[in-house]
Amino acid sequence: DEFIGIINRIAQEHPILVDKYLQGKEIEVDAVCDGTDILIPGIMEHIERTGVHSGDSISVYPAHTISEKAKETLVEYTKRLAQALHVVGMINIQFIDMDDNIYVIEVNPRVSRSSALASKATGYPIAKVTAKIALGYHLDEIKNAITQKTYASFEPMLDYCVVKIPRLPFDKFLTAKRTLTTQMKATGEVMSICNNFEGALMKAIRSLEQHVDSLMSYDFTGLTDDELEKQLAVVDDRRIWVIAEALRRGVKYEHIHEITKIDLWFIDKIAILVEMENRLKTEELTVDLLKEAKRIEFPDNVISQLTDIDEADIKKMRYDNGIVAAYKMVDTCAAEFAAATPYYYSVYGDEGTENEAVATPDKKKILVLGSGPIRIGQGIEFDFCSVHCTWAFAKEGYETIIINNNPETVSTDFDIADKLYFEPLTPEDVENVVNIEKPDGAVVQFGGQTAIKLTEALMKMGVKILGTKAEDVDAAEDRELFDEILQKTGIPRAAGGTVFTAEEAKKVANEIGYPVLVRPSYVLGGQGMKIAWNDDEIEEFIGIINTITQDHPILVDKYLMGKEIE
């Protein structure tokens, strides 16, 4: 009664569907059809069982836990549906796998929300091929834009693993319900590539830019065993962190599977990461242990936290022993053919691991930092600027390099820059690229706060920042420096001060008078910004801001209720 009532608030021109709910594995297939032949670039598997919107579920390419029999059925059903619907172009189908029995959830005979992810994950340009099919071409007449040798009828072969994690807005809406259901809540997503699932998961986690960098980032140690078991049954954005805590306490794989319905294969992979945490805590950090930790993409800062060894010393130990990132190419054909438009992902292996990112020291190079996942306050407007910046430098004869991790954006199309690195936007990951490419300069103005926060790290790497100087960017955020500039220029601002604690904030607020605007430094989209009317609200708001350690002071300004002009 409740759900039908909600639906019928808007007059329905078509009937409402009521289907049996099957809690199986959700599988997604994107394919292109020229009216006769069909090509399936890849089959994507969701970690959560059906019941979570595909946009809110962690997803994996290729599918790891479905049987060959199920894959054959998926391919056969996709072909039958495309032909029966007379598809000429793109088709997206969502399936359920229940013990190797395959059921259809829905069919979209068009480009879907996941098509961009499928293209970036497989290296198969689905939209471009679909456009050419619309003009009358057949799959065997359309050249693969990446290899320039194979044709669109050549099925991609993946020798790597791709993980997509949704970017959910609960860091902004702290009191919102975190549970994930059939209605999508994510504002964006990140994609990572590695030669093993554990590494791809770790890279995706630190790409989220939500102050998480490992499976220890959400703390569930305060829960009792009974409380933890109840939390395992909650389907929300922190579920893999809850599973990790359960594994640390010795909860059996089968019991976790029984509660979560997540496949044992994924639980085992999370357990491998948890085991590495324990080894780093309890064992001496040998070269072999460090190699294995880097192979599954533990960043230096997390290794430092677990071993209690300074991060700089860990970095030196890596460099001294040749434990550095090498780059592999996404070429759609498991290296059978060379790629003409390369994009890269990092792996850690032995000293002999081939680095497919070829240095080009004879060229002038510009590094453009992307803006990471789409979120409230930082969306595709930044990516638009990054792309046009890249094109402008290319016209001036520079080799262009983009680092980004968002599959939904134009900047991560394989043919926008001369080189694309599909990597997390962290100091360590960016430095790995800088060490190989040695750019003549970097542009940080078009990547939002993501790029701005990397400015200091880039300068320490010896990379020249083009455009507005880093210290001038800081002057706009540093309250003392900014006040000096306003005083010199004779421009007034609302009275205020800088604080780190609630007591300091209350003192400033009472001096200048309520209401006051409370906000952290270096934010976009009003994150953490609140209007406080009394001391109790100051306590609450400062407490929320300080759940994350602040590197810069919190600003407390007199709230003036006037017209806002931009």
C-alpha positions in Angstrom: 0.0 0.0 0.0 2.8 2.4 0.9 4.9 1.9 -2.2 1.9 1.9 -4.6 0.8 5.1 -2.9 4.1 6.8 -3.5 4.2 5.7 -7.1 0.7 6.9 -7.8 1.4 10.4 -6.5 2.2 11.0 -10.2 -0.4 9.7 -12.6 0.8 6.5 -14.3 0.4 6.2 -18.1 1.8 2.6 -17.9 1.1 -0.3 -15.5 3.2 -0.8 -12.4 5.3 -3.9 -12.4 5.4 -6.4 -9.5 8.1 -9.1 -9.9 9.4 -11.9 -7.7 12.5 -10.7 -5.9 15.4 -13.0 -6.5 18.5 -12.4 -4.3 21.1 -13.6 -6.8 24.2 -12.2 -8.3 23.6 -9.1 -10.4 25.3 -9.2 -13.8 25.4 -6.4 -16.3 26.1 -6.8 -20.0 26.8 -3.9 -22.5 26.8 -4.9 -26.1 26.7 -3.4 -29.6 24.8 -4.9 -32.5 24.9 -3.9 -36.2 21.6 -5.6 -37.0 23.3 -8.9 -37.8 26.3 -9.4 -35.6 26.7 -8.6 -31.9 29.8 -7.8 -29.9 30.0 -8.0 -26.1 33.0 -6.0 -24.8 32.7 -7.4 -21.3 30.5 -8.8 -18.5 30.4 -6.8 -15.3 29.6 -8.3 -11.9 28.3 -6.5 -8.9 29.7 -7.5 -5.4 26.4 -6.8 -3.7 23.4 -9.1 -4.4 20.4 -7.8 -6.2 18.4 -5.2 -4.3 21.2 -2.5 -4.5 21.0 -0.2 -7.5 23.8 -1.0 -9.9 25.0 2.6 -9.6 25.5 2.1 -5.8 27.2 -1.3 -5.9 30.9 -2.0 -6.1 31.4 -3.6 -9.6 34.1 -5.7 -11.1 35.4 -6.4 -14.7 35.7 -9.1 -15.8 33.2 -11.2 -13.8 35.1 -13.5 -11.5 32.6 -15.6 -9.7 30.1 -16.8 -12.4 30.6 -20.1 -14.1 31.5 -20.7 -17.7 28.0 -22.2 -18.2 26.4 -19.0 -16.8 28.7 -16.8 -19.1 27.6 -18.8 -22.2 24.0 -18.4 -21.2 24.5 -14.6 -20.7 26.1 -14.3 -24.1 23.3 -16.4 -25.8 20.5 -14.4 -24.1 22.1 -11.1 -25.0 22.3 -12.1 -28.7 18.7 -13.4 -28.7 17.3 -10.2 -27.1 19.3 -7.9 -29.4 18.0 -9.7 -32.4 14.4 -10.0 -31.2 14.4 -6.2 -30.4 16.0 -5.4 -33.8 18.8 -3.4 -32.0 21.0 -1.4 -34.3 23.5 0.1 -32.0 23.8 -0.2 -28.2 22.0 -2.5 -25.8 22.4 -2.8 -22.0 21.0 -5.8 -20.1 20.9 -6.5 -16.4 20.6 -10.2 -15.4 20.3 -12.2 -12.2 22.4 -15.4 -11.7 20.7 -17.7 -9.3 22.8 -20.9 -9.0 23.7 -20.8 -12.8 20.0 -20.0 -13.7 19.9 -16.7 -15.6 17.0 -14.3 -15.4 16.5 -10.9 -17.1 15.9 -7.9 -14.9 15.6 -5.2 -17.6 16.8 -4.3 -21.0 17.8 -0.8 -22.2 18.1 -0.7 -26.0 20.3 2.4 -25.8 23.4 3.8 -24.1 23.0 3.3 -20.4 24.6 4.9 -17.3 27.1 2.1 -17.2 28.2 2.3 -20.8 31.0 4.8 -20.1 32.3 2.5 -17.4 32.2 -0.5 -19.8 34.1 1.5 -22.4 36.8 2.7 -20.1 37.1 -0.7 -18.4 37.5 -2.7 -21.6 39.1 -0.1 -23.9 36.2 -0.6 -26.3 34.8 2.7 -27.5 31.1 1.7 -27.3 29.6 5.2 -28.2 31.9 5.7 -31.1 31.2 2.3 -32.6 27.4 2.8 -32.0 27.5 6.1 -33.9 29.2 4.4 -36.9 26.7 1.6 -36.9 23.9 4.3 -37.0 25.6 5.5 -40.2 25.3 2.1 -41.8 28.7 0.5 -41.0 29.0 -3.1 -39.8 31.2 -4.3 -36.9 33.8 -5.8 -39.3 34.2 -2.5 -41.1 34.9 -0.3 -38.1 38.6 -0.1 -37.0 39.4 -0.3 -33.3 40.6 3.2 -32.5 43.0 2.0 -29.8 44.9 -0.7 -31.8 44.3 0.8 -35.3 44.8 -2.9 -36.5 41.8 -4.9 -35.2 38.2 -4.2 -36.0 35.1 -3.6 -33.8 34.1 -7.2 -34.3 37.2 -8.3 -32.3 36.2 -9.1 -28.8 38.3 -7.4 -26.1 40.5 -9.6 -23.9 41.3 -8.3 -20.4 44.5 -9.3 -18.7 43.8 -7.0 -15.7 41.0 -6.4 -13.2 38.8 -3.3 -13.0 37.0 -2.2 -9.8 34.3 0.6 -9.7 33.3 2.1 -6.4 30.4 4.6 -6.2 31.0 8.0 -4.7 28.2 8.5 -2.2 27.5 11.9 -0.6 27.3 10.8 3.1 30.4 12.8 4.0 28.3 15.9 3.1 24.9 14.7 4.5 26.0 13.3 7.8 22.5 12.6 9.1 21.3 11.0 5.9 20.3 7.3 5.8 23.3 5.4 4.5 21.5 2.2 3.5 21.7 1.3 -0.2 18.5 0.1 -1.9 17.0 0.0 -5.4 17.1 3.8 -5.6 20.5 5.2 -6.6 22.1 7.7 -4.2 25.7 8.0 -5.7 26.7 11.2 -7.3 29.6 9.7 -9.1 32.1 6.8 -9.2 35.8 6.0 -9.4 37.4 3.3 -11.5 40.8 1.6 -10.9 42.8 -0.9 -12.8 45.4 -3.4 -11.5 46.7 -6.9 -12.3 45.0 -8.3 -9.2 41.6 -7.6 -7.5 43.1 -6.7 -4.1 45.2 -4.0 -5.7 42.4 -2.6 -7.8 40.2 -2.4 -4.7 42.8 -0.6 -2.7 43.4 1.9 -5.5 39.7 2.5 -5.9 39.3 3.1 -2.1 41.9 5.9 -2.1 40.5 7.4 -5.3 37.2 8.3 -3.5 38.7 11.4 -1.8 36.6 10.7 1.3 39.6 10.5 3.7 39.8 6.7 3.2 42.9 4.9 2.1 42.5 1.3 3.3 40.2 -1.2 5.0 41.0 0.4 8.3 39.6 3.8 7.5 36.2 3.3 9.1 36.6 2.2 12.7 34.3 -0.6 13.9 36.5 -1.8 16.8 34.1 -0.3 19.3 31.3 -2.7 18.4 30.7 -5.8 20.4 30.6 -9.1 18.4 26.8 -9.1 18.5 26.7 -5.5 17.3 29.2 -6.3 14.6 27.1 -9.2 13.4 24.0 -6.9 13.2 26.1 -4.4 11.3 27.1 -7.1 8.7 23.4 -7.4 7.8 23.2 -3.6 7.0 23.6 -2.9 3.3 25.4 0.5 3.2 28.5 2.1 1.8 30.8 0.9 4.6 30.0 -2.8 4.3 33.4 -4.0 3.0 35.0 -2.2 6.1 32.6 -4.1 8.3 33.5 -7.4 6.6 37.2 -6.6 7.2 36.6 -6.0 10.9 34.7 -9.3 11.1 37.6 -11.1 9.4 40.0 -9.5 11.9 38.0 -11.1 14.7 38.2 -14.5 13.1 34.6 -14.7 11.8 34.3 -17.6 9.3 34.0 -16.8 5.6 30.8 -18.9 5.4 29.2 -17.1 8.2 29.9 -13.7 6.6 28.5 -15.1 3.3 25.4 -16.4 5.0 24.7 -12.9 6.4 25.8 -10.7 3.5 25.2 -13.1 0.5 28.5 -11.7 -0.9 30.4 -14.4 -2.8 33.1 -16.2 -0.9 35.7 -15.3 -3.6 35.3 -11.6 -2.7 35.4 -12.3 1.1 38.6 -14.2 0.6 40.2 -11.3 -1.3 39.2 -8.9 1.5 40.8 -11.4 3.9 44.1 -11.2 2.0 44.2 -7.5 2.6 43.4 -8.0 6.3 46.1 -10.6 6.6 48.6 -8.1 5.1 47.6 -5.5 7.7 48.4 -8.0 10.4 51.7 -9.0 8.9 52.8 -5.4 8.6 51.9 -4.8 12.2 53.5 -8.0 13.6 56.4 -8.9 11.3 59.7 -7.2 10.5 59.4 -5.1 7.3 61.6 -7.1 5.0 62.1 -6.4 1.3 59.9 -9.4 0.4 57.1 -8.3 2.7 57.3 -4.7 1.3 57.1 -6.1 -2.3 54.0 -8.1 -1.5 52.3 -5.1 0.3 53.0 -2.9 -2.8 51.8 -5.7 -5.2 48.4 -5.5 -3.6 48.6 -1.7 -3.6 49.2 -0.7 0.1 50.2 3.0 -0.1 53.3 4.1 1.7 51.4 6.1 4.3 49.3 3.0 5.3 52.5 0.8 5.5 54.0 3.6 7.7 51.0 3.6 10.0 51.1 -0.2 10.4 54.8 -0.6 10.8 55.5 2.6 12.8 58.3 3.4 10.4 58.5 6.9 8.9 56.9 7.2 5.5 60.1 8.7 4.0 62.1 5.7 5.2 59.6 3.3 3.5 59.9 5.2 0.3 63.7 5.1 0.5 63.6 1.3 1.2 61.4 0.9 -1.9 63.6 2.9 -4.2 66.8 1.3 -2.9 65.3 -2.1 -3.7 63.7 -1.2 -7.1 60.2 -1.5 -5.7 58.6 1.1 -8.0 55.5 1.4 -10.0 55.6 0.1 -13.6 52.8 0.9 -16.1 50.8 -1.4 -18.2 48.8 -0.4 -21.2 45.0 -0.9 -21.8 45.1 -2.3 -25.3 41.8 -4.4 -25.6 43.7 -7.4 -26.8 45.8 -8.7 -23.8 49.0 -7.3 -25.5 48.4 -9.3 -28.7 48.6 -6.0 -30.7 50.2 -2.7 -29.8 48.0 0.2 -28.8 48.2 3.4 -30.9 46.4 5.6 -28.3 47.8 4.4 -25.0 46.3 4.7 -21.6 48.0 3.2 -18.6 47.5 1.7 -15.1 50.2 1.0 -12.5 51.3 -2.3 -11.1 54.1 -3.4 -8.7 56.1 -6.5 -9.6 59.8 -7.5 -9.7 62.6 -5.3 -10.9 62.2 -7.0 -14.2 58.5 -6.0 -14.6 58.3 -4.4 -18.0 57.3 -0.7 -18.0 55.1 -0.1 -21.1 54.9 3.7 -20.5 57.8 4.8 -22.7 59.6 8.0 -21.6 59.8 10.8 -24.2 62.5 13.1 -23.0 62.8 14.9 -26.3 59.3 16.4 -26.0 57.9 19.4 -24.0 55.3 17.9 -21.7 52.4 19.3 -19.6 50.7 17.4 -16.8 47.0 18.1 -16.4 45.4 16.9 -13.1 41.8 15.8 -13.3 39.1 16.4 -10.7 38.4 12.8 -9.6 34.9 11.5 -8.9 31.8 13.7 -9.5 30.4 15.0 -6.2 28.2 17.8 -5.0 30.2 21.0 -5.6 32.8 19.4 -8.0 31.3 18.1 -11.2 31.8 17.8 -14.9 32.3 21.6 -15.2 35.9 21.0 -14.0 36.4 18.2 -16.4 35.2 20.4 -19.3 37.9 22.9 -18.4 40.6 20.1 -18.1 39.8 18.8 -21.6 39.9 22.3 -23.2 43.2 23.0 -21.4 44.6 19.8 -22.7 43.6 20.6 -26.3 45.0 24.1 -26.0 48.5 22.8 -24.9 48.4 20.2 -27.7 47.8 23.0 -30.3 50.9 24.7 -28.9 53.0 21.6 -29.6 53.1 20.1 -26.1 52.8 16.4 -25.3 49.8 16.3 -22.9 49.4 13.9 -20.0 46.2 13.5 -17.9 45.9 11.7 -14.6 42.3 11.0 -13.5 40.2 8.1 -12.2 36.6 9.0 -13.2 35.2 6.8 -15.9 32.2 9.1 -16.5 34.2 12.0 -17.8 35.6 13.1 -21.2 39.1 13.6 -19.8 39.4 9.8 -19.4 38.6 9.1 -23.0 41.6 7.4 -24.5 42.1 10.0 -27.3 41.9 13.3 -25.4 45.5 13.5 -24.2 48.7 12.0 -25.7 48.9 9.8 -22.5 46.2 9.0 -20.0 47.1 7.5 -16.6 44.0 6.0 -14.9 45.3 6.4 -11.3 44.3 7.7 -7.9 45.0 11.4 -7.4 47.2 11.1 -4.3 50.7 12.5 -3.9 52.3 9.0 -4.1 50.4 7.9 -7.2 51.0 11.2 -9.0 54.7 11.1 -8.1 55.0 7.7 -9.7 53.8 9.2 -13.0 56.1 12.3 -12.5 59.1 10.1 -12.0 58.6 8.5 -15.5 57.2 11.5 -17.5 59.2 14.3 -15.9 56.8 17.0 -17.1 57.9 20.6 -17.8 54.9 21.9 -15.9 51.6 21.0 -14.3 48.2 22.7 -14.5 46.1 22.4 -11.3 43.6 25.2 -11.9 41.0 23.0 -13.6 40.9 20.0 -11.2 38.9 21.6 -8.4 40.1 21.1 -4.8 41.4 17.7 -5.9 44.2 19.3 -8.0 44.8 22.3 -5.7 45.5 20.0 -2.7 48.3 18.3 -4.8 50.0 21.6 -5.5 52.4 21.5 -2.6 53.3 17.8 -3.3 54.0 18.6 -7.0 56.3 21.5 -6.0 58.3 19.1 -3.7 58.6 16.8 -6.7 60.2 19.7 -8.6 57.3 20.2 -11.0 56.7 23.8 -12.0 53.1 24.9 -11.4 51.8 26.9 -14.4 49.4 29.8 -14.0 48.6 31.3 -10.6 51.4 30.5 -8.2 50.8 28.0 -5.3 51.5 30.6 -2.7 48.9 33.0 -4.2 46.3 30.2 -4.2 47.1 29.6 -0.6 46.8 33.3 0.2 43.1 33.2 -0.8 42.5 30.4 1.8 44.9 31.4 4.5 42.9 33.8 6.7 45.8 35.8 8.0 47.4 36.3 4.6 44.0 37.0 3.0 43.3 39.6 5.7 46.5 41.4 4.9 45.6 41.5 1.2 42.1 42.9 2.0 43.7 45.5 4.3 46.1 46.6 1.6 43.4 46.8 -1.0 40.9 48.5 1.3 38.2 45.9 0.8 36.0 45.0 3.8 34.8 41.6 4.8 32.7 40.2 7.6 34.4 40.1 11.0 35.7 36.7 12.0 38.6 34.6 13.2 40.4 31.3 12.8 40.1 28.4 15.3 40.8 24.7 15.8 38.6 23.9 18.8 35.1 24.4 19.9 36.2 26.6 22.8 38.1 28.9 20.5 35.1 29.0 18.2 32.7 30.0 20.9 35.1 32.7 22.1 35.2 34.2 18.6 31.5 33.8 18.1 30.7 35.6 21.3 33.1 38.4 20.5 31.6 39.1 17.1 28.0 38.1 18.0 25.7 35.4 16.7 24.8 34.2 14.1 28.1 33.1 12.7 29.2 31.1 9.7 31.4 28.1 10.6 33.4 26.4 7.8 36.6 24.5 7.2 39.4 25.9 4.9 39.8 24.5 1.4 36.3 23.2 0.6 34.0 23.2 -2.3 30.2 23.0 -2.4 29.7 24.2 1.1 30.9 21.0 2.7 31.1 21.3 6.5 29.7 24.9 6.3 27.0 25.7 8.8 25.3 28.8 10.3 25.5 28.7 14.1 23.0 30.6 16.3 24.3 29.6 19.7 27.1 27.9 21.7 25.5 24.5 21.5 25.4 24.6 17.7 29.1 25.7 17.7 29.9 22.6 19.8 28.0 20.3 17.4 29.3 21.8 14.1 33.0 22.0 15.2 32.7 18.3 16.4 31.4 17.3 13.0 34.3 19.2 11.2 36.9 17.7 13.5 35.8 14.1 12.9 38.5 14.5 10.2 41.9 15.9 11.3 42.2 19.5 10.0 45.5 20.6 8.5 44.2 24.1 8.2 42.2 26.3 10.7 38.4 26.4 10.8 36.9 29.8 9.9 34.3 31.5 12.1 32.8 34.7 10.5 29.9 37.0 11.3 26.9 35.9 9.3 25.5 38.8 7.2 22.1 38.2 5.7 22.5 40.3 2.6 22.3 39.7 -1.2 24.9 37.3 -2.5 26.7 38.4 -5.7 29.1 36.3 -7.6 
